[in-house]
Amino acid sequence: MNRIKSVISSYFEGAVLPPAPDEKNPAVSIEDLSSMCIEAMYIIDFQKQNFHHISCHNLFLCGHSCEEVMQSGFDFYAETVHKKDFVLLTEIFRAILTCLKEHGKIRKDASYFSFTVRLKAPCSPVNKTNYLMVYHKLKPVFIDEILYFGVCMLSCSVMPKSGNLRVYFKNSLDYSEYSFDNEQWENRQDVRLTEQEIQILQFSKQRMCNKKIADILDISYNALRLIKMQIYRKLGVETIEQAIIYATNHRMLFNTLEKSEKDSFNSQFYAKNKKKRQRNRLTGEKLYCIQTALDNGQSVNSIAKETGISEGAIRKAVSNGKLTKNRRIKS
């Protein structure tokens, strides 16, 4: 017998067990889930227009107790959300509810909505009001086609601006973003990280140093630095910590979602042209070698001959910011 099964069987040996709860009576309560969740969590009761549950997490409580917030109800938003963002938050809720009301497909396929607003920092100095940009994920909960609850998960955001209203879909990498100017939802796709870039973020999240990560991936230390800089440019962040937070919030690190039809088409196209494309593939190692040659004043033409990378690919990498001409590397 499996060792884990053996341990569990010994725990229940001789006990008379009642029937397991059915789907409509979950075995784990909301309190149980929120007590072990590292993110702030609260549940909106749309029918009663109040909070249904609030976890003891100061990112949302902002120094108040759960009881005080439950008593204040939705008035608590006006007290803790930045004044300018409170107007925006009203528009966000209106856009979400209108979307759920008018689009049955969104209601069925939506995984969650996400947005950013500023909340009062829980550790603000006395007589000062500082704010934190907070990333919200809101999951609508329908019962018999009626909207009853909204489960909200909160974490610190690395996106510097408020708004960013999006709806992410089940089993898909696509999302729709709301334009507050024309009040329309527009289809989008998050930037794609390569397998190597994802591995670097995963290893960094485990607090591995650069040298160890480079050894595991069998690349040079300088190549690793270049790849990390490329990750920062893709995600619009400045540090590895910010990159990890952004990638985690946007389902990039441990993603098992299916690719869209467009992605599948691109994959097929890549497979057909693999030999042709492989020659011009700019890996982190090659980027480092080319950048070193550029810094030493070598021409693009001579670099192309030495590396086997076409001049067009090198010039495109320069225009995209992956390479920089006439740059001296600082020690």
Beta strands, then each sheet from edge to edge (+ up, - down):
strand 1: 40-45
strand 2: 50-54
strand 3: 110-120
strand 4: 131-143
strand 5: 146-156
strand 6: 163-169
strand 7: 174-179
strand 8: 184-189
sheet 1: 2+ 1- 5+ 4- 3+ 6- 7+ 8-
end
